[in-house]
Every structure is written in structure tokens, then in C-alpha cells.
Amino acid sequence: MTGSSREQVRETLRRYLAQHPDATLKQIANLLGVSRQRAHIRKQAILQPITDHELDILHYVQRGYTNMEIAEAVKRSHRTIKSQLNLIFAKLNTDNRNHAVALAIEQGLISLDKSN
């Protein structure tokens, strides 16, 4: 799906999963032209809402924490935080921290109040 917008990819995957709920990661990867790992992230983004833990991570991002600082705060590895941020980005259909925070605020997932 080279050259497709993120929204087109999400919609294609959403339709495909509606018709093929038991699709394998290999099938999804082939459909989207991505790795199985990326296919897994995309599938999770479609099927699972943002979790409370992911919202906690977004709050730290909103406050300007680095991945390492977030990892220390939530007692996870920085690689785990990086993976979780990639999943959050996929769920919010973005690819950067600032846009993810802006979208989360816009969608009412987090507030502008940085004390939260």
C-alpha cells in the first residue's frame, strides 16, 4: 500500500479484518506491504482502544519526559516504552509525540491540565 495515506491504510485494514477476523499476521503484512511486527501493531491499533497505561505514558509525553524518563517513572525498559509509544501512535493514527498529545487532548483522552 505504498503511497496510501494512513487513513486509507487504516480503512483498508478495518474492512479486511471485518471480512477476515481470523487473518494471520502474515496475511495482514502481505496486504499492507509491511513486516509482521508492523502488521501486529496495525492490527492492535484497529482492535484495541487506548489503555489506561498508554494514557499514563501520554501524560508523561505531554509533560516533556523522554522515553528514558518515562521508563524510569513506570518501571519499564526504555525499549518497552518506545514500543508502547509506537502502538499509541498507530492507535491515534499519527507518527510523532506532539501530534499524539494534541489528538489525545482533542479526543478528550487527556486534559490540558499538566498536573494530571
C-alpha positions as CSV (number, residue, x, y, z in Angstrom):
1,M,0.0,0.0,0.0
2,T,2.9,2.3,-0.8
3,G,1.7,5.8,-1.4
4,S,-1.5,5.4,0.6
5,S,-2.4,7.8,3.4
6,R,-2.5,6.5,6.9
7,E,-6.3,6.8,6.9
8,Q,-6.6,4.7,3.7
9,V,-4.4,2.0,5.3
10,R,-6.5,2.0,8.5
11,E,-9.7,1.8,6.5
12,T,-8.4,-1.0,4.3
13,L,-7.3,-3.0,7.3
14,R,-10.6,-2.3,9.1
15,R,-12.5,-3.6,6.1
16,Y,-10.2,-6.6,5.7
17,L,-10.5,-7.6,9.4
18,A,-14.3,-7.3,9.2
19,Q,-14.3,-9.8,6.4
20,H,-11.4,-11.9,7.7
21,P,-11.5,-11.7,11.5
22,D,-9.0,-14.7,11.8
23,A,-6.5,-13.2,9.4
24,T,-2.9,-14.1,10.2
25,L,-0.2,-11.5,10.7
26,K,1.4,-12.8,7.5
27,Q,-1.8,-12.1,5.6
28,I,-2.1,-8.6,7.1
29,A,1.6,-7.9,6.4
30,N,1.2,-9.0,2.8
31,L,-1.9,-6.9,2.4
32,L,-0.2,-3.8,3.8
33,G,3.2,-4.5,2.4
34,V,4.8,-4.3,5.9
35,S,6.7,-6.5,8.3
36,R,4.8,-8.9,10.6
37,Q,5.8,-6.8,13.6
38,R,4.3,-3.7,11.9
39,A,1.2,-5.7,10.9
40,H,0.8,-6.7,14.6
41,I,0.9,-3.1,15.7
42,R,-1.6,-2.0,13.0
43,K,-4.0,-4.9,13.9
44,Q,-3.8,-4.0,17.6
45,A,-4.4,-0.3,16.8
46,I,-7.7,-1.3,15.0
47,L,-8.9,-3.8,17.5
48,Q,-7.9,-2.4,20.9
49,P,-8.7,1.0,22.4
50,I,-6.1,3.0,24.2
51,T,-5.4,1.5,27.6
52,D,-5.0,3.3,31.0
53,H,-1.3,2.5,30.9
54,E,-1.0,4.1,27.5
55,L,-2.8,7.2,28.7
56,D,-0.3,7.4,31.6
57,I,2.5,7.3,29.1
58,L,0.8,10.1,27.1
59,H,0.6,12.2,30.2
60,Y,4.4,11.8,30.6
61,V,4.9,12.7,27.0
62,Q,2.7,15.8,27.5
63,R,4.9,16.9,30.3
64,G,8.0,16.6,28.1
65,Y,9.5,13.4,29.5
66,T,12.0,11.4,27.4
67,N,11.5,7.7,26.8
68,M,14.1,7.0,29.4
69,E,12.5,9.2,31.9
70,I,9.1,7.6,31.3
71,A,10.7,4.2,31.6
72,E,12.1,5.1,35.0
73,A,8.8,6.5,36.1
74,V,6.7,3.5,35.2
75,K,9.4,0.9,35.9
76,R,9.7,-0.4,32.3
77,S,12.6,-0.6,29.9
78,H,13.1,2.3,27.5
79,R,12.6,-0.2,24.6
80,T,9.3,-1.2,26.1
81,I,8.3,2.5,26.2
82,K,9.4,3.0,22.6
83,S,7.2,0.0,21.5
84,Q,4.3,1.3,23.5
85,L,4.6,4.7,22.0
86,N,4.6,3.2,18.5
87,L,1.4,1.4,19.4
88,I,-0.1,4.6,20.8
89,F,0.9,6.4,17.6
90,A,-0.8,3.7,15.5
91,K,-4.0,3.9,17.6
92,L,-4.1,7.6,17.2
93,N,-3.1,7.5,13.5
94,T,0.0,9.7,13.9
95,D,3.8,9.3,13.9
96,N,5.0,11.8,16.5
97,R,4.8,12.7,20.1
98,N,3.4,16.2,19.8
99,H,0.6,15.2,17.4
100,A,-0.3,12.2,19.6
101,V,-0.7,14.5,22.6
102,A,-2.7,17.0,20.6
103,L,-5.0,14.3,19.2
104,A,-5.4,12.8,22.7
105,I,-6.5,16.2,24.1
106,E,-8.8,16.8,21.1
107,Q,-10.4,13.4,21.7
108,G,-10.8,14.0,25.4
109,L,-8.4,11.2,26.3
110,I,-6.2,13.6,28.3
111,S,-6.7,17.1,29.5
112,L,-4.7,20.3,29.0
113,D,-4.1,20.4,32.8
114,K,-0.5,19.2,33.1
115,S,-0.9,18.4,36.8
116,N,-2.9,15.2,35.8
